[in-house]
Amino acid sequence: MKKLMALAVSLLISFSANATIDTNRAITSIGAQGSSTVQLAYLVLTPAPSLASCGGFIYLDDLSTAAGKALYSTLLTAYSLGKALERVDYAPNAGGTCVISAIQVGQ
């Protein structure tokens, strides 16, 4: 169990080490698109993401996983309640698309 916990912490640290972290962002709009092979969601934040290469959009790249569904559900709840995102961690993937790795919703 301790080894599993250490692995989880090290993975979290490695993902966060490569991520851009923005704070205090409002969700301006949120959407989803999908096909038989791809299911993704996108959001627009105010102020815009600090990483200029994102082009104003940040994506959840796989809504078919439990993690993707949990992030999307949290984002929808925050958006519907008008809650700000206290923290958004994201990084460009191999194709240059900015993908969310973690979020924290404000009070």
Secondary structure, DSSP 8 states (H G I E B T S, - for coil): -HHHHHHHHHHHHHHHHTSEEEEEEEEEEEEEEE-SS-EEEEEEEES--SSGGGTTEEEE--TTSHHHHHHHHHHHHHHHHT--EEEEEEEE-TTS-EEEEEEEE--
